Amino acid sequence: MDHRTADGPKEVIPVETNEMELQELNVEMNLLERRLTLYEEKYGVLSEDFYTALMAGELECYDAFDETRADFSRWKGVCETWLRRKEAYTEQMEHRVLADTLRVQPAY
């Protein structure tokens, strides 16, 4: 179906496509959280605290150590990817009614 706007035709995305995107975000965020948990267990701090300290330059003393430098770089990347996915998820949810978004499996 084609809807017209002042700028021309507007593509209508089926609800199923949006739900799939939302579900994919949810699944990916859960996978990222599992990876974050590995770093949290290894270093004994939550990812949020690590990321805040790293961005404030409080962890520069660890730059001399190859293992922590590599881990911190990967941990930072996972944190930032999770934050981007969370932002996308939140943005999508702002335009939805939760009751209409839930994927409820029928009980057999």
N, C-alpha and C positions, 0 to 999 in steps of 0.2 A: 504494500500500500504506500502511496506517495502523498505526503501532506505538504502543502505549500506554506512558505513563510515569506517574509519581506525579502529574504536573501535567495529565494528559490526553493526547490524541492528539499524536504527534510526527510532523511531516512528514518524509518521507524524500526527500532530493534525489538525483536520478539522478546517477551518476558523471559522465556527459557534461556536465551542468550545471556541476559543480565544475571539471572540466577546462577548460571554456570560460571560466569566470571566471579561472582561473589563466593561461590563454593570453592573455586580454584584459589582465590585469595585466602580463604580460611584454611584450606589444606596446606598451602605453601607457608602460611604463617606458623602453623603447627609444626611443620618440618623445621623451619628456621628456629623455633623455640627449642626444639630438641637439640639442635646444634649449639645454641646459646647455653643450654644447660650443661653441656660437656665442658665448656670453658668456665662456667660458674663453679662447677664441681672441682675443676683443676686448680683454679686460682682463689676460690673461697669468697668471692664477692658476686653480687648480682650484676647483670649486664648493664643495667641502667646506671649503677654507681661507677662501673668501669668506664662506660662511654663518657659520662660527665667528667670524670677525672682525666681521661685521655684528651678530651677536647679542651680542657682547661690547662693542658700542658703539665699536669702533675705526675705523669709517668715517664718523663724523659730519662730518668735515671736507669730505666730498663732498656734503653736503646742500645746499650753496649752488648747486650746478651742476644745472640742470634735466635735462640728458641723463643724467648718472650717477644722479641721484635716481630718475628714471623707470626706467632700466635696472635699478638695484639693487632697486627695488620688484618689477619683473617677475621678475628673477633669483631673488629671495627666494621669490616665489610658486611658481616652477617647482621650486626646491629642496624646498620644503615639500610640494608635491604628490608629488614623487618619493619623499620619505621616507615619506609615508603609503602610497603604493602598495607600496613595499618592505616596510613593516611588514605589510601585508595579505598580500603574497606569502609572506613568511617564516612568518607564522602558518598559512597554508594548507599550506605545505610541511612544517611540524612534524608534521602529521597524515597524512603520506603516505610511501610508499616510493618513492624516486626511480625505481627500475626500472619500477614500475607506472605512473608518471606520464609518462614520456617518450613523446612522440608520434613514433613511428618510421614513416617512409614506406617502403613496400615498394619494393625495387629491381626495376624492370621491364627 
